[in-house]
């Protein structure tokens, strides 16, 4: 079945929203793009004259594709070497839609995306559709194919799981950015005194090298241990070549660490008050391809 220019145009209007939905469900920009493209193929092949509300139909298709994808993704991540971290996305240009409130930014943060991995695919779909996109329970129930009462129960359970371990966030955005900039500079330059002032006592660091790049295979916890870990990284000879660029990543200030024109890492700190409470390093080249492409590299 052919696809008219109007049908293509309608899909392209929906593409950013569909990508945002798929990314929040999968935690991977590359996989989200694949899902959205698969949805376009299905849109192209279906009898669109029989679709009363295209936006709802496309949302249902993407949500169900993501739930299917999550089943196999969970098995892959159980075999992942070291901690798994979401694929970073630069969000300053609206790549994941409006992030105008603290709640909207939290829902795309690496910390919350990691927490969503604890949910079943169905719970994750219900949570994302409700929390990030504001769909009513009746509509979500139709999208995921369950009763409305069950949908409410799924949302309540998912919300409880996430709330129990939700990261703390700085309320003052300007202070948050200043803390991140100081922390990134101190990490790159190995500034012991500055790091001691910035790190919280219970800080934890995670690094995702994907098994292809040298990285800590377990979380590093506590100020003293994280301090040694960061200073060890900054003492490496290649650290002198690193250039840091602080941008908005997943709704929060983070650093892209460049070696020449190659994106070597994304450093995403978590900040509460005036202290860094968490440090996430994405080092896997496969996970850095998307943000590097966003920067035209």
C-alpha positions as semicolon CSV with decimal commas, in nm:
position;residue;x (nm);y (nm);z (nm)
1;X;0,000;0,000;0,000
2;X;0,142;0,338;-0,098
3;X;0,201;0,620;0,144
4;X;0,088;0,969;0,048
5;X;0,287;1,281;0,123
6;X;0,021;1,371;0,380
7;X;0,063;1,034;0,554
8;X;0,442;1,072;0,557
9;X;0,405;1,426;0,687
10;X;0,174;1,313;0,966
11;X;0,421;1,047;1,074
12;X;0,714;1,290;1,065
13;X;0,517;1,529;1,286
14;X;0,479;1,248;1,537
15;X;0,836;1,116;1,507
16;X;0,993;1,330;1,785
17;X;0,718;1,231;2,030
18;X;0,745;0,865;1,932
19;X;1,124;0,876;1,969
20;X;1,086;1,033;2,313
21;X;0,846;0,758;2,417
22;X;1,069;0,480;2,284
23;X;1,383;0,624;2,443
24;X;1,220;0,656;2,785
25;X;1,108;0,295;2,762
26;X;1,433;0,150;2,627
27;X;1,711;0,376;2,759
28;X;1,882;0,354;2,419
29;X;1,862;0,617;2,146
30;X;1,978;0,377;1,874
31;X;1,720;0,116;1,972
32;X;1,454;0,386;1,999
33;X;1,530;0,500;1,643
34;X;1,497;0,138;1,525
35;X;1,158;0,104;1,694
36;X;1,030;0,428;1,542
37;X;1,146;0,317;1,199
38;X;0,971;-0,017;1,248
39;X;0,655;0,176;1,340
40;X;0,686;0,373;1,016
41;X;0,706;0,049;0,816
42;X;0,388;-0,071;0,985
43;X;0,224;0,267;0,922
44;X;0,320;0,237;0,556
45;X;0,178;-0,115;0,525
46;X;-0,151;-0,067;0,709
47;X;-0,486;0,059;0,579
48;X;-0,465;0,409;0,718
49;X;-0,821;0,494;0,617
50;X;-0,936;0,258;0,893
51;X;-0,735;0,442;1,163
52;X;-0,958;0,693;1,341
53;X;-0,687;0,857;1,553
54;X;-0,340;0,814;1,397
55;X;-0,156;0,955;1,699
56;X;-0,314;0,697;1,931
57;X;-0,249;0,416;1,682
58;X;0,118;0,510;1,649
59;X;0,157;0,541;2,026
60;X;0,011;0,193;2,071
61;X;0,239;0,045;1,805
62;X;0,555;0,203;1,951
63;X;0,463;0,111;2,310
64;X;0,402;-0,251;2,216
65;X;0,718;-0,273;2,006
66;X;0,913;-0,139;2,304
67;X;0,758;-0,390;2,544
68;X;0,855;-0,673;2,310
69;X;1,203;-0,530;2,272
70;X;1,249;-0,495;2,650
71;X;1,201;-0,866;2,701
72;X;1,512;-0,948;2,497
73;X;1,699;-0,636;2,615
74;X;1,666;-0,748;2,977
75;X;1,838;-1,078;2,895
76;X;2,120;-0,892;2,716
77;X;2,171;-0,654;3,006
78;X;2,193;-0,940;3,253
79;X;2,501;-1,050;3,054
80;X;2,637;-0,695;3,032
81;X;2,996;-0,655;3,151
82;X;2,985;-0,423;3,452
83;X;2,706;-0,173;3,524
84;X;2,468;-0,089;3,240
85;X;2,398;0,282;3,189
86;X;2,149;0,444;2,950
87;X;2,271;0,579;2,619
88;X;2,327;0,955;2,666
89;X;2,115;1,201;2,467
90;X;2,185;1,573;2,435
91;X;1,856;1,739;2,529
92;X;1,931;2,109;2,499
93;X;1,774;2,116;2,152
94;X;1,455;1,935;2,255
95;X;1,558;1,590;2,131
96;X;1,337;1,428;2,397
97;X;1,060;1,687;2,389
98;X;0,988;1,964;2,640
99;X;1,180;1,938;2,967
100;X;1,036;2,244;3,135
101;X;0,984;2,114;3,488
102;X;1,200;1,937;3,744
103;X;0,975;1,631;3,710
104;X;1,016;1,617;3,332
105;X;1,395;1,642;3,363
106;X;1,407;1,376;3,634
107;X;1,219;1,127;3,418
108;X;1,489;1,128;3,147
109;X;1,783;1,141;3,389
110;X;2,023;0,849;3,388
111;X;1,943;0,772;3,751
112;X;1,570;0,733;3,690
113;X;1,620;0,544;3,363
114;X;1,834;0,294;3,552
115;X;1,557;0,258;3,811
116;X;1,304;0,189;3,535
117;X;1,505;-0,123;3,451
118;X;1,360;-0,274;3,769
119;X;1,008;-0,263;3,625
120;X;0,844;-0,520;3,404
121;X;0,794;-0,407;3,042
122;X;0,421;-0,355;3,110
123;X;0,486;-0,154;3,426
124;X;0,743;0,057;3,243
125;X;0,502;0,132;2,959
126;X;0,227;0,236;3,199
127;X;0,465;0,447;3,408
128;X;0,617;0,630;3,110
129;X;0,284;0,693;2,938
130;X;0,137;0,832;3,260
131;X;0,430;1,017;3,415
132;X;0,606;1,150;3,105
133;X;0,317;1,198;2,864
134;X;0,020;1,247;3,095
135;X;-0,211;0,997;2,926
136;X;-0,522;0,913;3,133
137;X;-0,543;0,561;3,273
138;X;-0,833;0,473;3,044
139;X;-0,628;0,558;2,737
140;X;-0,317;0,382;2,868
141;X;-0,523;0,070;2,936
142;X;-0,634;0,068;2,571
143;X;-0,277;0,121;2,448
144;X;-0,125;-0,166;2,648
145;X;-0,429;-0,396;2,631
146;X;-0,533;-0,428;2,998
147;X;-0,832;-0,320;3,203
148;X;-0,836;0,029;3,353
149;X;-0,833;-0,101;3,712
150;X;-0,530;-0,319;3,632
151;X;-0,364;-0,021;3,465
152;X;-0,405;0,187;3,780
153;X;-0,260;-0,095;3,987
154;X;0,040;-0,125;3,754
155;X;0,105;0,248;3,774
156;X;0,078;0,251;4,152
157;X;0,323;-0,040;4,182
158;X;0,569;0,113;3,932
159;X;0,552;0,453;4,100
160;X;0,626;0,294;4,437
161;X;0,929;0,102;4,302
162;X;1,077;0,415;4,146
163;X;0,997;0,648;4,438
164;X;1,171;0,422;4,690
165;X;1,514;0,472;4,527
166;X;1,467;0,792;4,326
167;X;1,786;1,000;4,317
168;X;1,796;1,332;4,498
169;X;1,812;1,636;4,272
170;X;1,922;1,994;4,321
171;X;1,632;2,238;4,313
172;X;1,852;2,534;4,214
173;X;1,943;2,481;3,849
174;X;2,207;2,754;3,841
175;X;2,381;2,607;4,147
176;X;2,353;2,259;3,996
177;X;2,537;2,370;3,684
178;X;2,810;2,547;3,882
179;X;2,868;2,236;4,093
180;X;2,889;2,019;3,780
181;X;3,135;2,258;3,613
182;X;3,357;2,264;3,923
183;X;3,341;1,889;3,960
184;X;3,426;1,825;3,594
185;X;3,722;2,065;3,609
186;X;3,846;1,906;3,933
187;X;3,813;1,556;3,788
188;X;3,992;1,638;3,462
189;X;4,276;1,820;3,641
190;X;4,302;1,584;3,940
191;X;4,232;1,862;4,193
192;X;4,228;1,670;4,523
193;X;4,115;1,958;4,744
194;X;3,828;2,055;4,515
195;X;3,707;1,696;4,484
196;X;3,715;1,653;4,864
197;X;3,493;1,961;4,899
198;X;3,248;1,850;4,629
199;X;3,197;1,479;4,694
200;X;2,923;1,370;4,933
201;X;3,021;1,120;5,201
202;X;2,799;0,849;5,047
203;X;2,881;0,923;4,681
204;X;2,871;0,633;4,434
205;X;3,037;0,606;4,092
206;X;2,926;0,379;3,807
207;X;3,113;0,322;3,480
208;X;2,981;0,151;3,167
209;X;3,258;0,037;2,935
210;X;3,043;-0,226;2,768
211;X;3,324;-0,478;2,797
212;X;3,519;-0,298;2,524
213;X;3,677;-0,016;2,727
214;X;3,855;-0,047;3,061
215;X;3,615;0,054;3,338
216;X;3,530;-0,040;3,696
217;X;3,307;-0,346;3,677
218;X;3,135;-0,272;4,007
219;X;3,002;0,048;4,160
220;X;3,258;0,243;4,365
221;X;3,102;0,369;4,688
222;X;3,209;0,620;4,952
223;X;3,400;0,948;4,929
224;X;3,747;0,801;4,994
225;X;3,714;0,522;4,736
226;X;3,553;0,745;4,471
227;X;3,821;1,006;4,531
228;X;4,097;0,751;4,469
229;X;3,914;0,626;4,162
230;X;3,877;0,974;4,009
231;X;4,235;1,072;4,088
232;X;4,356;0,748;3,929
233;X;4,168;0,831;3,611
234;X;4,303;1,186;3,597
235;X;4,660;1,056;3,646
236;X;4,652;0,855;3,324
237;X;4,871;1,003;3,047
238;X;4,576;1,033;2,807
239;X;4,388;1,249;3,059
240;X;4,610;1,545;2,967
241;X;4,460;1,538;2,618
242;X;4,097;1,549;2,736
243;X;3,877;1,849;2,660
244;X;3,556;1,883;2,860
245;X;3,238;2,034;2,721
246;X;2,950;2,087;2,966
247;X;2,609;2,053;2,799
248;X;2,260;1,939;2,888
249;X;2,249;1,559;2,876
250;X;1,931;1,374;2,969
251;X;1,786;1,693;3,112
252;X;2,082;1,774;3,338
253;X;2,424;1,939;3,304
254;X;2,690;1,681;3,217
255;X;3,029;1,673;3,047
256;X;3,128;1,537;2,710
257;X;3,494;1,440;2,735
258;X;3,672;1,468;2,401
259;X;4,010;1,341;2,290
260;X;4,062;1,538;1,972
261;X;3,747;1,483;1,765
262;X;3,664;1,154;1,938
263;X;3,405;1,146;2,214
264;X;3,580;0,940;2,484
265;X;3,319;0,957;2,760
266;X;3,011;1,124;2,896
267;X;3,041;1,217;3,264
268;X;2,701;1,269;3,428
269;X;2,714;1,379;3,794
270;X;2,414;1,372;4,028
271;X;2,394;1,673;4,258
272;X;2,202;1,729;4,580
273;X;2,244;2,068;4,742
274;X;2,608;2,161;4,688
275;X;2,746;1,806;4,681
276;X;2,797;1,544;4,412
277;X;2,610;1,232;4,525
278;X;2,656;1,016;4,216
279;X;2,891;0,993;3,918
280;X;2,807;0,806;3,598
281;X;3,068;0,748;3,328
282;X;2,951;0,622;2,989
283;X;3,264;0,495;2,813
284;X;3,132;0,235;2,569
285;X;3,198;0,368;2,214
286;X;2,872;0,209;2,094
287;X;2,676;0,415;2,347
288;X;2,865;0,733;2,261
289;X;2,786;0,723;1,889
290;X;2,448;0,896;1,923
291;X;2,561;1,202;2,128
292;X;2,872;1,231;1,907
293;X;2,645;1,241;1,600
294;X;2,431;1,505;1,769
295;X;2,746;1,719;1,793
296;X;2,824;1,653;1,428
297;X;3,123;1,428;1,500
